[in-house]
Amino acid sequence: METQGIGRRVAYWRERRRITQSDFGALMGQSRRWVQDLEGGKRQTDPRLSVLERAAAVLMVPLERLLTDGPALQCIDGVELDAIRAALQRHDVLTGTADDDPAAPLPLGTLHTRLVHARAAFQSGHFASLGSLVPELLVDTNRAAARHDGDDRLGAFRLLSLTLELTEAAGIKYGDHDLALISGHRAVAAAERSEDPVIMASAARHLTDAMTAQGQAQAAAAFALAAAARLEPDLRTRGADGLSVLGMLYLKAAMAEATIGASDDRRASAAASAVPGLLDQADEHAEELGADGNAVWTAFGPTNARLYRVAAHVQLSEGADAVAVAADIPNPARAALPKERRAHLLTDLARGLTQAGQRAEAVETLLDAEREAKEEVQCRPRTRQLVEDLRLLGAGSAEGRLQALAARCGLPG
């Protein structure tokens, strides 16, 4: 049995599960000092298998996670996704009522700071951290919305909606479309109670994404366009925030129509024909905005609008067109985007290159994406599927690098 590093791995998973040393000791039938010795490497000489099996059960990980070092990157796992679902299913969060905690709700400033931290983690491509950040934010922002009054109550609903949007985004990244759809619906409901048109539009664009992923693309496009028409007069009075979320609604509508265009739906041809016009509408708002920005965490501007044009071409299997659009994006503009956006562009471009028959170039592009944001490549199901597809198709001169990437993604050899 390989014993080097067992304590370090136990400590990693204990902290990730947010279990204190005292509580872990109690669950193991041991003292806190025993845990300290274990994690400090003092109890790793020929450890009993039964002890490690119990530790693995307490930490809810396979035994091999404690016995050997796995990939350097750890993705959100089922336990953490279950924790997010559990927070969404709490009675107080479901009903929007106050829980039994006698403590006063956290100040809005504190909640906003925590939300900014979680959103920054997402845009930096650190998706795994959301497994621990999101559940508490859901509970705490709901508590604030239930207990605050007046303007603070409206502000709390804004924060609750934005937290639910982040939950939706995590569901999309990890292919949990049910989680994304539930979160998206609740984000829209909370946004309406915030009475803030910017938050309403922001929630609508996230729900559009979730509906499209769930196979409801036609309803998604209609919803996004209805939200844009309803909210545009108010959004135009809100500066960069308003223009950014308005432009994003058209980008999400374009992706919904592209999804229909790629299907065997009877209106596929009409949907595909509608995509360029929707992208052009988003471009108009980006030009009106005048520069790239990140208002309301949209990363909206001329560059992100081009990223969506690449994605739409890929969705419609127009790989050569996607490659051409990507080539016209200036490197400085791309470099100024959040890491998540940069990596997303590169994974879309890799898919476009694959469609265009340039599979070795697709592998190199995926490696570039991995350098930008590892989790976008190694953890996201849609990207892992692309890696698997390239293995089946063959990657020519990049075959060795592709196989190494597949191993880092945890794909079977």
C-alpha positions in Angstrom: 0.0 0.0 0.0 1.3 3.5 -1.0 1.2 5.5 2.3 3.1 8.7 1.4 0.7 11.6 1.4 -2.4 9.9 2.9 -2.6 12.5 5.6 -2.3 15.3 3.1 -5.1 13.8 1.0 -7.3 13.3 4.1 -6.8 17.0 5.0 -7.6 18.1 1.5 -10.9 16.2 1.4 -11.8 17.1 5.0 -11.4 20.8 4.3 -13.2 20.5 1.0 -16.1 18.9 2.8 -16.0 21.7 5.3 -15.6 19.3 8.3 -13.5 20.5 11.2 -10.8 18.3 12.7 -12.8 17.9 15.9 -15.9 16.7 13.9 -13.9 14.4 11.7 -12.3 12.9 14.8 -15.7 12.3 16.4 -17.0 10.7 13.2 -13.9 8.5 13.1 -14.3 7.6 16.9 -11.0 9.4 17.6 -9.7 12.6 19.1 -8.8 15.9 17.4 -5.1 15.1 18.2 -5.4 11.8 16.4 -6.6 13.7 13.3 -3.8 16.2 13.6 -1.3 13.3 13.8 -2.9 11.6 10.8 -2.9 14.7 8.6 0.6 15.6 9.8 2.0 12.3 8.6 2.6 10.7 12.0 0.2 7.8 11.5 0.9 6.8 8.0 3.2 3.9 8.6 1.3 0.8 7.5 -2.2 2.3 8.2 -5.0 -0.2 8.7 -7.2 -0.6 5.7 -10.3 -0.5 7.8 -9.3 2.9 9.1 -8.9 4.3 5.6 -12.1 2.7 4.5 -13.9 4.5 7.3 -12.2 7.8 6.5 -13.2 7.4 2.8 -16.8 6.8 3.9 -16.9 9.8 6.2 -15.4 12.0 3.5 -17.6 10.5 0.8 -14.8 9.7 -1.6 -13.6 6.5 -3.2 -10.9 4.8 -1.2 -8.4 5.3 -4.0 -8.7 9.0 -3.6 -6.9 8.6 -0.2 -4.4 6.0 -1.3 -3.0 7.7 -4.4 -2.7 11.1 -5.9 -5.3 11.6 -8.6 -5.2 14.3 -11.3 -3.8 17.6 -10.1 -7.2 19.2 -10.8 -10.3 18.4 -8.8 -13.7 19.1 -10.3 -17.0 19.7 -8.5 -18.1 16.2 -7.5 -21.5 14.6 -6.9 -21.4 15.4 -3.2 -21.0 19.1 -3.8 -23.7 19.2 -6.5 -25.9 17.4 -4.0 -25.1 20.1 -1.4 -26.2 22.7 -3.9 -29.4 20.8 -4.6 -30.1 20.3 -0.9 -29.8 24.1 -0.4 -32.3 24.7 -3.2 -34.7 22.1 -1.6 -34.7 23.6 1.9 -38.2 24.6 3.0 -37.2 28.2 3.6 -35.4 28.5 0.3 -38.2 26.9 -1.6 -40.9 29.1 0.0 -38.9 32.3 0.4 -39.6 32.3 4.2 -37.3 32.9 7.1 -35.6 29.8 8.7 -35.3 29.1 12.4 -31.8 30.7 12.8 -32.2 33.4 15.5 -29.3 35.4 14.3 -29.9 38.6 12.3 -29.5 38.3 8.6 -26.1 39.2 7.3 -25.7 42.8 6.1 -26.2 43.3 2.4 -22.6 44.6 2.0 -21.3 41.3 3.5 -23.4 39.2 1.2 -22.4 41.3 -1.8 -18.7 40.8 -1.0 -19.3 37.0 -0.8 -21.2 37.1 -4.1 -18.4 39.0 -5.8 -15.9 36.5 -4.6 -18.0 33.6 -5.9 -18.6 35.3 -9.3 -14.9 36.1 -9.6 -14.1 32.4 -8.9 -16.4 31.4 -11.8 -15.0 34.0 -14.2 -11.5 32.8 -13.3 -12.4 29.3 -14.3 -12.3 28.0 -10.7 -15.7 26.2 -10.8 -15.0 23.6 -8.1 -15.0 26.3 -5.4 -18.7 26.9 -6.2 -19.5 23.6 -4.5 -18.7 25.2 -1.1 -19.6 28.8 -1.8 -23.0 28.5 -3.4 -25.0 26.6 -0.8 -24.3 29.1 2.0 -25.0 32.0 -0.3 -28.3 30.6 -1.3 -29.4 30.2 2.4 -28.0 33.5 3.5 -29.4 35.6 0.7 -32.8 34.0 1.1 -32.7 34.7 4.8 -31.9 38.3 4.1 -34.7 38.6 1.6 -37.2 37.1 4.1 -36.2 39.3 7.0 -35.2 42.6 5.6 -37.7 45.4 4.9 -37.9 48.2 2.5 -35.0 49.0 0.2 -32.9 46.4 2.0 -35.4 43.7 1.0 -35.3 44.7 -2.6 -31.5 44.7 -2.4 -31.6 41.2 -0.9 -33.8 39.9 -3.7 -31.2 41.3 -6.2 -28.5 39.3 -4.4 -30.6 36.2 -4.2 -31.4 36.3 -7.9 -27.7 36.8 -8.8 -26.8 33.9 -6.6 -29.4 31.7 -8.3 -28.0 32.8 -11.6 -24.6 31.6 -10.5 -26.1 28.3 -9.5 -27.6 28.0 -13.0 -24.2 28.7 -14.5 -22.6 26.0 -12.5 -25.3 23.6 -13.6 -24.6 24.4 -17.2 -20.9 24.0 -16.8 -21.3 20.5 -15.3 -24.1 19.3 -17.6 -26.7 19.2 -14.8 -29.5 20.8 -16.9 -32.2 20.0 -14.3 -30.3 22.0 -11.7 -29.7 24.8 -14.2 -33.4 25.0 -15.1 -34.7 25.0 -11.6 -32.2 27.7 -10.6 -33.0 29.8 -13.6 -36.7 29.8 -12.9 -36.1 30.8 -9.3 -33.7 33.5 -10.4 -36.4 35.1 -12.6 -38.9 35.0 -9.7 -36.5 36.6 -7.3 -35.5 39.2 -9.9 -39.1 40.2 -10.4 -39.4 40.8 -6.6 -36.3 43.0 -6.7 -38.1 45.4 -9.0 -34.8 46.0 -10.8 -35.0 45.8 -14.6 -31.3 45.1 -14.9 -31.6 42.1 -12.6 -34.7 40.9 -14.4 -32.9 41.0 -17.7 -29.8 39.3 -16.2 -32.0 36.5 -14.8 -33.8 36.1 -18.1 -30.6 35.6 -20.1 -29.6 32.8 -17.7 -33.0 31.1 -17.8 -32.8 31.3 -21.6 -29.5 29.4 -21.4 -30.9 26.8 -19.1 -34.1 26.3 -21.3 -32.0 25.9 -24.4 -29.8 23.3 -22.7 -32.9 21.4 -21.5 -34.2 21.0 -25.0 -36.6 24.0 -24.9 -34.8 26.2 -27.4 -37.9 27.5 -29.1 -39.5 28.7 -25.8 -36.1 30.0 -24.8 -35.7 32.2 -27.8 -39.3 33.6 -27.4 -38.7 34.2 -23.7 -35.4 36.1 -24.3 -36.9 38.3 -27.0 -40.1 39.0 -24.9 -37.9 40.0 -22.0 -35.8 42.3 -24.3 -38.9 44.0 -25.7 -40.5 44.5 -22.3 -37.4 45.8 -20.4 -35.5 47.7 -23.1 -37.1 51.2 -22.3 -35.9 50.8 -18.6 -32.6 49.2 -19.5 -31.7 52.2 -21.8 -31.8 54.4 -18.7 -29.3 52.3 -16.8 -26.1 52.9 -18.7 -23.5 50.1 -19.1 -25.5 47.7 -16.9 -28.6 48.1 -18.9 -27.0 47.8 -22.4 -24.9 44.8 -21.3 -27.8 42.7 -20.1 -29.9 43.8 -23.1 -27.2 42.8 -25.5 -26.8 39.4 -23.7 -30.5 38.7 -24.2 -30.0 38.9 -28.0 -26.9 36.7 -27.8 -28.8 34.0 -25.8 -31.7 34.2 -28.2 -29.3 33.7 -31.1 -27.8 30.6 -29.5 -31.3 29.2 -28.9 -32.2 29.7 -32.5 -28.9 28.1 -33.6 -29.8 25.1 -31.5 -33.1 24.8 -33.3 -31.3 25.3 -36.6 -29.0 22.4 -35.9 -31.9 20.1 -35.1 -34.5 18.2 -37.2 -37.2 20.6 -36.1 -39.6 21.7 -38.9 -38.6 25.3 -38.4 -34.8 24.5 -38.4 -34.1 26.4 -41.6 -36.0 29.5 -40.5 -34.3 29.4 -37.1 -30.9 29.2 -38.7 -31.8 32.2 -40.9 -32.7 34.2 -37.8 -29.4 33.8 -36.1 -27.4 36.4 -38.0 -30.0 39.1 -37.4 -30.0 38.4 -33.6 -26.2 38.6 -33.5 -26.3 41.8 -35.5 -28.7 43.3 -32.9 -26.3 42.3 -30.1 -23.5 43.9 -32.1 -25.5 47.2 -32.3 -25.8 47.2 -28.5 -22.1 46.4 -28.1 -21.2 49.3 -30.4 -23.5 51.6 -28.5 -21.8 50.5 -25.3 -18.5 51.5 -27.0 -16.1 49.1 -25.3 -15.7 45.7 -23.7 -16.7 45.5 -20.1 -18.0 43.2 -17.4 -21.1 44.9 -16.1 -23.3 42.5 -14.1 -20.6 39.8 -14.8 -21.7 39.7 -18.5 -18.2 40.3 -20.1 -20.4 42.0 -22.7 -18.9 44.2 -25.5 -17.8 43.9 -29.1 -15.4 41.0 -28.3 -17.8 38.8 -26.4 -20.3 39.4 -29.2 -17.8 37.9 -31.6 -17.3 35.0 -29.3 -21.0 34.2 -29.5 -20.8 34.5 -33.3 -18.1 31.8 -33.2 -20.3 29.6 -30.9 -23.3 30.0 -33.2 -21.3 28.9 -36.3 -20.1 25.9 -34.3 -23.6 25.1 -33.2 -24.7 25.1 -36.8 -21.7 22.9 -37.8 -20.2 25.8 -39.8 -16.7 25.1 -38.6 -14.8 27.0 -41.3 -16.9 30.1 -40.7 -16.2 29.8 -36.9 -12.5 29.6 -37.5 -12.6 32.7 -39.8 -14.5 34.7 -37.2 -12.1 33.7 -34.4 -9.1 34.6 -36.5 -10.4 38.2 -36.7 -10.6 38.7 -32.9 -7.6 40.8 -31.9 -5.3 39.1 -29.4 -5.3 42.1 -27.0 -9.1 42.2 -26.9 -9.3 38.4 -26.3 -6.6 38.6 -23.6 -8.6 41.3 -21.7 -11.6 38.9 -21.3 -12.1 36.9 -18.1 -10.3 33.5 -18.2 -13.6 31.6 -18.4 -14.5 33.5 -21.6 -11.1 33.0 -23.1 -11.1 29.3 -22.4 -14.7 29.0 -23.7 -13.7 30.7 -27.0 -10.9 28.3 -27.4 -13.0 25.2 -26.7 -15.6 26.4 -29.3 -12.8 27.1 -31.7 -11.4 23.6 -31.2 -14.8 22.2 -32.0 -14.9 24.4 -35.2 -11.5 23.2 -36.2 -12.7 19.6 -35.7 -15.7 20.3 -37.9 -13.3 21.7 -40.5 -11.1 18.6 -40.5 -8.2 20.3 -38.8 -7.9 17.9 -35.9 -4.3 18.4 -34.9 -5.0 22.2 -34.7 -8.0 21.4 -32.6 -5.9 19.5 -30.1 -3.4 22.4 -29.9 -6.3 24.8 -29.3 -7.7 22.6 -26.5 -4.2 22.7 -24.9 -4.3 26.5 -25.1 -7.7 26.4 -23.4 -6.4 24.1 -20.7 -3.6 26.6 -20.0 -6.2 29.4 -19.7 -8.7 27.5 -17.4 -8.1 23.9 -16.7 -11.5 23.2 -15.4 -13.2 24.3 -18.6 -11.3 21.5 -20.4 -10.7 18.8 -17.8 -14.1 19.0 -16.0 -16.7 20.2 -18.3 -18.7 17.3 -19.9 -19.1 19.0 -23.3 -15.3 19.5 -23.6 -14.4 16.1 -22.4 -16.8 14.7 -25.1 -14.8 16.7 -27.7 -11.6 15.1 -26.4 -13.2 11.7 -26.7 -14.4 12.5 -30.2 -11.0 13.5 -31.3 -9.6 10.3 -29.9 -12.0 8.3 -32.1 -11.3 10.5 -35.1 -7.5 10.6 -34.7 -5.4 13.7 -34.3 -2.4 12.9 -36.6 0.8 14.6 -35.4 -1.0 15.7 -32.1 -2.0 12.1 -31.2 0.4 11.9 -28.3 -0.6 15.2 -26.8 -4.2 14.3 -27.2 -3.8 11.0 -25.3 -2.0 12.9 -22.5 -4.9 15.4 -22.4 -7.4 12.6 -22.2 -5.5 11.1 -19.2 -5.7 14.5 -17.5 -9.4 14.6 -18.2 -9.7 11.2 -16.4 -11.0 9.5 -19.6 -10.4 5.7 -19.8 -7.4 4.7 -21.9 
